[in-house]
Amino acid sequence: MGKLTDLLQLACERGHELGLPYTGALTPEEAYKVWQLAPGAKLVDVRTRAEWDWVGRIPGAVEIEWISYPENRPNSHFLAQLTQQTDRESLLMFICRSGVRSHQAAALVSQATSRDCYNVLEGFEGDKDASGQRGRIGGWRHAGLPWHN
């Protein structure tokens, strides 16, 4: 499955099955393919500056904190920053560490702007393994998709 329409249809069906308040949900691999195939698509990384600096960055992603670091407060300028850094027509995919903050961001942006928003399931680091560590089960990095320190 590599065609853009097929990927987006699958994401929409998954979103409907999960009862998501936004357009759909993509696996990291699907999100990467959509990012390559959809003109103007944006991957919005909503992790904190500390996570970008210490855990890793996705080249070309739009970086906007959902929760401000180190204050640990919601970023009250999130929507304004997103508007400044993306085109109104852009398909938006949101990613965070594990998919929770990006789910919240996709829901807010979808409600506030009526834009097509997708959450990247598993996030950058994936779920915790049996010993409580991330990065070994699922996620963007584990899938071998582009990232750097």
Secondary structure, DSSP 8 states (H G I E B T S, - for coil): ---HHHHHHHHHHHHHHHT-SSSEEE-HHHHHHHHHHSTT-EEEE-S-HHHHHHT-B-TT-EE--SEETTTTEE-TTHHHHHHHHS-TT--EEEE-SSSHHHHHHHHHHHHHH---EEEETTTTT-B--TTS-SSSBSSTTTTT-S-B-
